[in-house]
Amino acid sequence: MRRGVVLALLLLVSLMVGCGAADLPGQLGSPTAPATFVVPGPDPIPRTMELSPGGHVVVAAVGRRFHLFDAPSSGIEPRSLRATNDWGQQLWLPVIGQRVIGSDGWFRVLVPERPNGSTGWLSVAEVSASTVRDRIVVRLGARELILHRDGLPARRFEVAIGKPSTPTTPGRFFVWARVGYGDIQGPYGNFALGLSGFSEVITDWPGGGRMAIHGTSDPSLAGQDVSNGCIRVYNPLMARLIDVPMGTTVSIRP
């Protein structure tokens, strides 16, 4: 990739305000078996993830896999990450750093792997970039979920969180999957936003103990500590999150 293109992509990171809204892939999938998402563990990712109050840059692999390096221009063989999730949806990874070395551009991204907070460096030449203007904040003490759009609060819901034995752990994550369910009375309600984090309490469930924000048919659960660590949202309210794109950052706070 020529240096001019590299610099243009890196400029996108620092000038996110003013970029157009992203039109990202990630249509609802139909899992072949019930999905299990649970609470994340701690996430040490720095606040540089929130590069702008109006949005953040996300990247997708040009090929079938991401090639992740521990450092830019590292001579060590990269580790490989599949470019799609378990439902075949394209992954979009949030950019949390950038660097230019010679004529090569690099993005540091958050990765949906254990341990929580894992990151890697990607060559700009191997990814495409876009901008997400949504952000979700969950305030555990208030049992509240807030959807921010273009830097402003757009929706606010009372939610259920984890019970004392399986608490919802604070951290900074992103939307890893968008999954719709036909049985809205089921354990995940009408819809789930599978997240990038994992539980440090539950590790032997399918999927390795991945967390989610998902629906529930029981409105009386709002404001209670009753889940295995997931964030539960009453189905009619969860339906208002159905257009939240892949790669959207999710901050779970005490």
C-alpha positions as CSV (number, residue, x, y, z in Angstrom):
1,M,0.0,0.0,0.0
2,R,1.4,3.4,-0.9
3,R,2.3,5.8,1.9
4,G,-0.5,8.3,0.9
5,V,-3.2,5.7,1.4
6,V,-1.6,4.6,4.7
7,L,-1.6,8.1,6.0
8,A,-5.2,8.7,4.9
9,L,-6.4,5.7,6.8
10,L,-4.5,6.7,9.9
11,L,-5.9,10.2,9.6
12,L,-9.4,8.6,9.8
13,V,-8.6,7.6,13.4
14,S,-7.8,11.1,14.6
15,L,-10.6,12.8,12.6
16,M,-13.5,10.5,13.4
17,V,-15.9,13.4,14.2
18,G,-17.4,14.4,10.8
19,C,-17.1,10.9,9.3
20,G,-20.3,9.5,7.9
21,A,-22.2,6.9,9.8
22,A,-21.1,3.3,9.1
23,D,-23.2,0.9,7.2
24,L,-21.6,-2.3,8.6
25,P,-22.3,-5.9,7.8
26,G,-23.7,-8.3,10.5
27,Q,-27.2,-9.3,9.8
28,L,-29.1,-11.4,12.3
29,G,-28.0,-15.0,12.4
30,S,-29.9,-18.2,13.1
31,P,-27.7,-20.4,15.4
32,T,-27.9,-24.1,14.9
33,A,-27.8,-24.5,18.7
34,P,-28.8,-22.3,21.6
35,A,-26.1,-19.7,22.2
36,T,-24.6,-19.2,25.7
37,F,-23.2,-15.8,26.6
38,V,-22.2,-14.8,30.1
39,V,-20.4,-12.2,32.1
40,P,-17.0,-10.7,31.2
41,G,-14.0,-10.4,33.4
42,P,-11.9,-7.3,34.1
43,D,-10.7,-5.4,31.0
44,P,-7.5,-3.2,31.3
45,I,-7.9,-1.6,27.9
46,P,-7.1,2.1,28.2
47,R,-9.6,4.9,27.6
48,T,-7.9,5.5,24.2
49,M,-10.6,3.2,22.9
50,E,-13.1,6.0,23.2
51,L,-11.1,8.2,20.8
52,S,-14.0,10.5,20.1
53,P,-17.3,11.2,21.8
54,G,-19.0,11.0,18.5
55,G,-17.8,7.6,17.3
56,H,-14.9,5.2,16.9
57,V,-13.0,3.5,14.1
58,V,-13.5,-0.2,13.5
59,V,-11.7,-2.5,11.0
60,A,-12.6,-5.7,9.2
61,A,-10.2,-8.2,7.6
62,V,-9.8,-8.1,3.8
63,G,-9.3,-11.8,3.7
64,R,-10.6,-14.7,5.7
65,R,-8.4,-14.1,8.8
66,F,-6.9,-11.3,10.8
67,H,-3.1,-11.6,11.2
68,L,-2.3,-10.2,14.7
69,F,1.2,-9.1,15.8
70,D,2.3,-8.4,19.3
71,A,4.0,-5.2,18.0
72,P,4.2,-3.3,14.7
73,S,6.6,-4.7,12.2
74,S,7.4,-7.6,14.6
75,G,9.5,-10.3,13.1
76,I,7.6,-12.9,15.1
77,E,5.1,-15.1,13.3
78,P,1.6,-13.5,13.7
79,R,-1.2,-15.3,15.4
80,S,-4.4,-15.8,13.4
81,L,-8.0,-14.8,14.2
82,R,-10.9,-15.9,12.0
83,A,-12.5,-12.9,10.3
84,T,-16.1,-14.1,11.2
85,N,-17.9,-15.2,14.3
86,D,-19.7,-18.4,15.0
87,W,-22.7,-17.2,12.9
88,G,-20.6,-16.3,9.9
89,Q,-20.9,-12.5,10.6
90,Q,-18.0,-10.3,9.7
91,L,-16.1,-9.2,12.8
92,W,-15.3,-5.5,13.2
93,L,-12.6,-4.8,15.7
94,P,-12.3,-1.4,17.5
95,V,-9.1,0.5,16.8
96,I,-7.4,1.7,20.1
97,G,-4.0,2.9,18.6
98,Q,-2.1,3.6,15.5
99,R,1.5,3.9,14.2
100,V,3.4,4.5,11.0
101,I,6.8,2.8,10.6
102,G,8.5,3.8,7.4
103,S,5.8,3.4,4.7
104,D,3.8,0.9,6.7
105,G,0.7,1.8,8.7
106,W,-0.5,-0.2,11.7
107,F,-3.7,-0.3,13.8
108,R,-3.8,-1.6,17.4
109,V,-7.1,-3.4,18.0
110,L,-9.1,-5.0,20.8
111,V,-9.4,-8.7,20.2
112,P,-12.3,-11.0,21.4
113,E,-10.1,-13.5,23.1
114,R,-9.1,-14.6,26.6
115,P,-7.7,-13.0,28.6
116,N,-10.1,-10.0,28.5
117,G,-8.4,-7.0,27.2
118,S,-6.3,-8.9,24.7
119,T,-5.0,-6.7,21.8
120,G,-3.0,-7.0,18.7
121,W,-1.5,-5.0,15.9
122,L,-2.8,-5.3,12.3
123,S,-1.3,-4.1,9.1
124,V,-3.4,-1.3,7.5
125,A,-2.9,-3.0,4.2
126,E,-4.8,-6.1,5.4
127,V,-8.0,-4.4,6.7
128,S,-10.8,-2.1,5.7
129,A,-11.9,0.7,8.0
130,S,-15.2,2.2,8.9
131,T,-16.7,4.3,11.7
132,V,-19.3,3.3,14.3
133,R,-21.3,6.1,15.9
134,D,-23.0,4.1,18.6
135,R,-21.7,3.4,22.1
136,I,-23.3,1.5,25.0
137,V,-22.7,2.2,28.6
138,V,-24.0,-0.1,31.4
139,R,-24.1,1.3,34.9
140,L,-24.3,-1.6,37.3
141,G,-25.1,0.4,40.4
142,A,-28.0,2.0,38.7
143,R,-29.1,-1.2,36.8
144,E,-29.1,1.0,33.7
145,L,-28.2,0.7,30.0
146,I,-27.6,3.8,28.0
147,L,-27.2,3.9,24.2
148,H,-25.2,6.8,23.0
149,R,-25.5,7.9,19.4
150,D,-23.3,10.6,17.9
151,G,-21.9,11.3,21.3
152,L,-25.3,11.9,22.9
153,P,-27.6,9.7,25.1
154,A,-30.3,8.3,22.8
155,R,-32.0,5.6,24.8
156,R,-32.0,4.6,28.5
157,F,-33.3,1.3,29.9
158,E,-33.5,-0.3,33.4
159,V,-32.0,-3.7,33.1
160,A,-31.2,-6.9,35.2
161,I,-27.6,-7.8,36.0
162,G,-25.7,-10.7,37.5
163,K,-26.5,-12.2,40.9
164,P,-23.9,-12.2,43.7
165,S,-22.6,-15.6,42.8
166,T,-22.2,-14.7,39.1
167,P,-21.8,-10.9,39.1
168,T,-21.6,-8.8,36.0
169,T,-18.0,-7.7,35.9
170,P,-17.1,-4.2,34.8
171,G,-14.9,-3.7,31.7
172,R,-14.6,-2.3,28.2
173,F,-15.8,-4.6,25.4
174,F,-17.4,-4.5,21.9
175,V,-20.3,-6.2,20.0
176,W,-19.0,-9.5,18.7
177,A,-22.3,-11.0,17.4
178,R,-25.9,-9.9,16.6
179,V,-28.3,-12.9,17.0
180,G,-32.0,-13.0,16.7
181,Y,-34.2,-15.8,18.3
182,G,-37.5,-17.1,17.1
183,D,-38.7,-18.1,20.6
184,I,-38.9,-14.8,22.3
185,Q,-40.0,-16.6,25.5
186,G,-36.6,-18.5,25.6
187,P,-33.6,-17.7,27.8
188,Y,-32.2,-15.0,25.5
189,G,-35.5,-13.4,24.5
190,N,-35.9,-11.9,21.1
191,F,-32.3,-10.7,20.4
192,A,-28.8,-10.9,21.8
193,L,-25.7,-8.7,21.4
194,G,-22.9,-11.1,22.0
195,L,-19.9,-9.3,23.5
196,S,-16.1,-9.7,23.2
197,G,-15.6,-10.4,26.9
198,F,-15.6,-13.6,28.9
199,S,-16.6,-14.6,32.4
200,E,-13.9,-15.3,35.0
201,V,-16.5,-17.1,37.1
202,I,-18.1,-19.3,34.5
203,T,-15.6,-20.9,32.1
204,D,-17.1,-24.3,31.2
205,W,-20.2,-23.2,29.3
206,P,-20.5,-23.4,25.5
207,G,-18.6,-20.6,23.9
208,G,-16.2,-20.5,26.8
209,G,-18.3,-18.3,29.0
210,R,-18.8,-15.3,26.6
211,M,-21.1,-12.5,27.8
212,A,-24.1,-10.8,26.2
213,I,-26.7,-8.2,26.4
214,H,-29.9,-10.1,25.6
215,G,-33.7,-9.9,25.8
216,T,-36.1,-11.3,28.3
217,S,-39.9,-11.8,28.3
218,D,-40.2,-10.9,32.0
219,P,-40.5,-7.2,32.6
220,S,-40.4,-7.7,36.4
221,L,-36.7,-8.6,36.2
222,A,-35.6,-5.0,35.5
223,G,-33.6,-3.5,38.3
224,Q,-32.8,-6.9,39.9
225,D,-29.6,-9.0,40.3
226,V,-30.8,-12.3,38.9
227,S,-28.7,-13.3,35.9
228,N,-25.6,-15.5,35.4
229,G,-23.8,-12.3,34.5
230,C,-25.5,-11.2,31.3
231,I,-27.4,-7.9,31.0
232,R,-31.1,-8.6,30.5
233,V,-33.3,-6.2,28.7
234,Y,-37.1,-6.5,28.4
235,N,-37.9,-7.7,24.8
236,P,-39.7,-4.6,23.6
237,L,-36.8,-2.5,24.7
238,M,-34.2,-4.9,23.4
239,A,-35.8,-4.5,20.0
240,R,-34.7,-0.9,20.0
241,L,-31.1,-2.1,20.1
242,I,-31.5,-4.3,17.0
243,D,-29.7,-1.8,14.7
244,V,-26.6,-1.5,17.0
245,P,-23.7,-2.4,14.6
246,M,-20.9,-4.9,15.0
247,G,-17.9,-3.4,16.7
248,T,-19.9,-1.0,18.9
249,T,-18.0,-0.4,22.1
250,V,-19.7,-1.4,25.4
251,S,-18.5,0.0,28.7
252,I,-19.7,-1.8,31.8
253,R,-19.1,0.3,34.8
254,P,-19.6,-0.2,38.6
